[in-house]
C-alpha cells in the first residue's frame, strides 16, 4: 500500500441495523401469533380433553375451575395495565435525560413479547372459561393457564430487573458505552500505526466533478450506506464516488448527495444503497454514541438538575471510549476495491473531532463543579499519557482550556486548584490520595505546606 492509501481501507458489509429492525418487527409478529394460538388453544384443548378423556392428575370441580380461570384472567388484565403504565413512566424518565436515549431502549426492549405473553394468558383463560361445563371440567386447560401465569410472572420479574439495572443514568451510560465499544471494534479494527502516519503525504486536490446526484426522497438523517455495494457500483460504472454529506447529517429534499469523476452511476441504483431515516443510529456513526453520553452529562449539570455524580458516570464511559479511539486508526474516508484503487470517498471523523465532541461541552457546563473538573482532569491526563504522540496536542489544548474555564468559574484560587486535581471518582478516590495531590503551577494546593519564603527576613520586623 503506497503513502496515498495509508488511511484507506476495504469496504465493510453493513452492520445489523436492518436485521435488528426486522427482529423488532418479528417480536410484534410473535406477540400477535401468541394471542392467536391462545385463542385457538382455548377453543380446541377443552374439546380434545372431553373427546379423548385427557387428565393431568389434578382434578377441579366446576366452581374451582371457574374461580381459577376467572382470577387468572382478571389478574393478568390488571397486571398488563400496570406494566403498560410502568413502561410509559420509564420512557418519560429516559426522555428527561435525552430524547435520543430512546434509541437505546430499542436494543433492550422486550415488551412486545411480554405483552404478547400477558395477553395470550388472559385470553386463553377467558376462552377456556367459556368451555367449562357442569359435566366436563377441562383440567388440563386450567393447569396450562396456571403455567402461563408462572411464565408471565417470570417475564415480569425479568423486566423489573432490566429496568433496575439498565434504565438508570448509570445503566443507560453503561449500555451506550457497551454499544460504542462494539462499534469501535467494527468501525476501527486496526490499531494506530505511527509509521503510516509519519509517511503519509497530503492528498492531491480532488478534480472537478463530472456528475452530481441529488437526494430525491423524504428529508431525514443520513444513517448509513452499503460500503461493499457502493464500491462495486463504482467499479462496474468506472467512476469514483464522493459522498458530500457525512453520516449523521440532515438531508433535505434535493440536497447534494454524491458527486464524482467519470461516468455517472445509475441514480436509482445508487439511492437504493443509501439509508435515510428519522433519527441517527450507531451503526456507522460512533459519534452519535458519544453525543448521547455528553447529553447525559450536560443534562445532569444543568442548574435544574445539579447532579454532577451522574455527569461523572458518563465521563467514566467517555474515558474508556476515548482511550480506545486514541489507539485506533480512524481512516481517512476512502474505500478500496480488490485491486487497491480508491473508488469511494466520504467525510470521516478524525481524532480531534471525537475529542472535541466528548469534552468541549462538558468543560463549558461543568467547569464550576469541583467533582466534574477533577474527573475531566483525570480523563485528559490519562489520554495525554496513552495517546500516540501525534494526537497529544489536541489533548494538551483541552487541558489548557479546562484550566482556563475552571479559573473563570471558580475565582477562589484554592477551589480552582482543587478542581484541577485529577481524581477518577471525581472526589474521594483513594488512588489519588495515595499518589498525593499535585498543585497547579503558581497555585499551591491547600493541603500542601507552602514553600518557605526565599526572601531574607527584614531585620526591622524582629
Secondary structure as GFF3:
##gff-version 3
##sequence-region A 1 462
A	DSSP	three_ten_helix	3	5	.	.	.	ID=ss1
A	DSSP	beta_strand	9	10	.	.	.	ID=ss2
A	DSSP	alpha_helix	17	52	.	.	.	ID=ss3
A	DSSP	alpha_helix	62	97	.	.	.	ID=ss4
A	DSSP	three_ten_helix	99	101	.	.	.	ID=ss5
A	DSSP	alpha_helix	102	108	.	.	.	ID=ss6
A	DSSP	alpha_helix	111	129	.	.	.	ID=ss7
A	DSSP	alpha_helix	139	166	.	.	.	ID=ss8
A	DSSP	alpha_helix	169	187	.	.	.	ID=ss9
A	DSSP	alpha_helix	194	199	.	.	.	ID=ss10
A	DSSP	beta_strand	211	214	.	.	.	ID=ss11
A	DSSP	beta_strand	220	225	.	.	.	ID=ss12
A	DSSP	alpha_helix	227	237	.	.	.	ID=ss13
A	DSSP	beta_strand	239	243	.	.	.	ID=ss14
A	DSSP	beta_strand	250	251	.	.	.	ID=ss15
A	DSSP	beta_strand	256	262	.	.	.	ID=ss16
A	DSSP	alpha_helix	267	271	.	.	.	ID=ss17
A	DSSP	beta_strand	274	277	.	.	.	ID=ss18
A	DSSP	alpha_helix	286	300	.	.	.	ID=ss19
A	DSSP	alpha_helix	308	326	.	.	.	ID=ss20
A	DSSP	beta_strand	334	336	.	.	.	ID=ss21
A	DSSP	beta_strand	342	345	.	.	.	ID=ss22
A	DSSP	alpha_helix	351	366	.	.	.	ID=ss23
A	DSSP	alpha_helix	370	386	.	.	.	ID=ss24
A	DSSP	three_ten_helix	389	391	.	.	.	ID=ss25
A	DSSP	alpha_helix	392	409	.	.	.	ID=ss26
A	DSSP	alpha_helix	413	419	.	.	.	ID=ss27
A	DSSP	alpha_helix	430	435	.	.	.	ID=ss28
A	DSSP	three_ten_helix	459	461	.	.	.	ID=ss29
###
